[in-house]
Amino acid sequence: MQRKKFVEFRWSLVAPLIGLLAACGGGSDPAPTPLAPTPLIGAVSVGEVVRTVSTSLEISGSDLPTGLSVTVPGDAKASCLVSAGTSTSSLKAACQFNQLGAQTLEIRSAAKLLGSVSVMVKSNVTGVSWTSPSTADSGTVKFGESVTFKVAGVNLGGCQATCRL
C-alpha cells in the first residue's frame, strides 16, 4: 500500500513539469538566429580632392555588407563608382565631384543609409591670365579694349574667353 502512495506522490511532482515543458514548446524550438552585426562607417582615406578629377577613395569601416553604393547628395553632377575590392572592413570607390567645398558622401546598402564621410573639394583652376592690345600679360586693361582670358588647371575643357570691357 505504501508503494502506491510513493508512485502517486512522484507523479504529482512530474506532471506539473511536463505541463510547463509543453507550454514552452517542449524545448524543441531551434536556437534563435543571432543578429547580424551593425555595419559601421569609419573615415575616408583622402580628405581633399580636386574638382572634375576622378579620385580613388577608400572608406574604412567594420562589418560592411556587399552591394554598397556611394552617393553625393549635395552635388547632382558628382559620380562614385564602387569597385569590386570591397571587404567587410573597407569600401573602394572612384569619385568625381563638380561642387567646391565640403561634400558629404553617403554610404548605402540598398536604400538604407549606413553612414557618411566628408571630403573637401578644391578648385581645378590653378591660374588665370589675360592679354589685351595695351597689355602684354595680365596688366591693366584700358576701357573698351578686348581682353582674352586664359584659365590654367586640369579638366577645363579648353576654357578660354574673349570679353570686351
C-alpha positions in Angstrom: 0.0 0.0 0.0 2.8 2.4 0.8 4.4 1.8 -2.6 1.3 3.0 -4.4 1.3 6.3 -2.4 5.0 6.8 -3.3 4.3 6.4 -7.1 1.3 8.8 -6.8 3.4 11.3 -5.0 6.2 11.2 -7.6 3.7 11.6 -10.4 2.2 14.6 -8.7 5.7 16.3 -8.9 6.4 15.3 -12.5 3.0 16.2 -14.0 3.4 20.0 -13.5 6.9 19.9 -15.0 5.6 18.1 -18.1 2.9 20.7 -18.4 5.4 23.5 -18.1 7.6 22.0 -20.8 4.6 21.6 -23.1 3.7 25.3 -22.6 7.2 26.3 -23.5 7.2 24.2 -26.7 8.9 21.3 -25.0 12.4 22.6 -25.7 12.2 21.5 -29.4 12.4 25.0 -30.9 15.6 25.7 -32.8 18.1 28.1 -31.4 17.4 31.8 -32.2 19.2 33.2 -35.2 21.9 35.6 -34.0 21.5 39.2 -35.1 23.9 40.4 -37.8 26.4 42.9 -36.6 25.6 46.5 -37.3 27.8 48.0 -40.1 29.9 51.0 -39.1 31.5 53.6 -41.4 34.9 55.0 -40.3 36.9 57.5 -42.2 37.9 58.2 -45.8 41.5 57.8 -47.0 41.7 61.1 -48.8 40.5 64.3 -47.2 41.0 66.7 -50.1 40.2 66.1 -53.8 40.3 68.2 -57.0 37.1 69.2 -58.7 36.5 67.2 -62.0 39.4 64.8 -61.3 38.4 61.2 -60.7 39.9 60.2 -57.3 40.3 56.8 -55.8 38.9 56.8 -52.2 39.0 54.1 -49.6 36.4 54.3 -46.8 37.2 52.3 -43.7 34.5 50.5 -41.6 33.5 47.3 -39.9 31.0 44.6 -40.7 30.4 46.1 -44.1 27.9 44.1 -46.3 28.3 43.6 -50.0 26.4 45.6 -52.6 27.1 49.1 -51.2 26.7 52.4 -53.1 28.2 55.8 -52.5 26.2 59.0 -53.3 26.9 62.7 -53.0 23.6 64.4 -52.2 25.0 67.9 -52.3 26.4 67.6 -55.9 23.9 66.5 -58.5 26.7 66.0 -61.1 29.1 64.0 -58.8 29.6 60.3 -59.5 31.0 57.5 -57.5 31.7 54.0 -58.8 32.2 51.3 -56.1 35.0 48.9 -57.1 35.0 45.2 -56.6 37.7 45.4 -53.9 35.1 45.9 -51.1 35.6 43.9 -48.0 33.9 43.8 -44.6 36.4 46.5 -43.4 36.8 48.8 -46.4 35.0 50.2 -49.4 36.8 51.4 -52.5 35.2 53.9 -54.9 36.3 56.2 -57.7 34.6 59.6 -57.3 34.4 62.7 -59.3 33.0 66.0 -57.9 31.7 69.2 -59.5 30.8 71.4 -56.5 33.6 73.1 -54.5 33.8 72.9 -50.7 33.0 70.3 -48.2 31.0 67.4 -49.7 29.3 64.6 -47.9 29.5 61.0 -49.2 26.6 58.8 -48.1 27.3 55.0 -48.0 24.1 53.0 -48.5 23.1 49.4 -48.5 20.1 49.3 -50.9 18.1 52.3 -49.6 19.4 52.2 -46.0 21.9 54.8 -45.0 24.8 53.2 -43.2 26.9 56.3 -42.6 28.7 59.2 -44.2 32.1 60.7 -44.6 33.2 64.1 -45.8 35.8 65.3 -48.3 37.0 68.8 -49.2 36.7 69.6 -53.0 39.2 72.2 -54.1 39.3 74.1 -57.4 40.7 72.6 -60.6 41.7 76.1 -61.7 45.4 76.8 -61.0 45.7 80.3 -62.6 44.1 83.0 -64.7 45.9 85.3 -67.1 44.8 87.9 -69.6 46.0 89.9 -72.5 44.8 93.0 -74.3 46.2 95.3 -77.0 47.6 97.5 -74.3 49.0 94.8 -72.0 51.4 92.0 -72.8 50.4 89.8 -69.9 47.9 90.4 -67.0 48.4 94.1 -66.8 45.9 96.9 -66.5 43.4 96.9 -69.3 42.0 100.2 -70.8 38.3 100.8 -71.1 36.8 99.5 -74.4 39.6 97.0 -75.2 39.0 93.4 -76.0 40.5 91.1 -73.4 41.4 87.4 -73.8 41.4 85.4 -70.6 43.3 82.1 -70.2 42.5 79.8 -67.4 45.0 77.1 -66.4 44.2 73.9 -64.5 43.0 70.4 -65.0 40.0 69.1 -66.9 38.9 72.6 -68.0 37.6 71.6 -71.4 39.6 74.3 -73.3 38.4 77.1 -71.2 39.3 80.4 -72.8 37.1 83.5 -73.3 37.4 86.9 -75.0 35.5 89.7 -73.4 35.0 93.4 -74.4 35.4 95.8 -71.5 
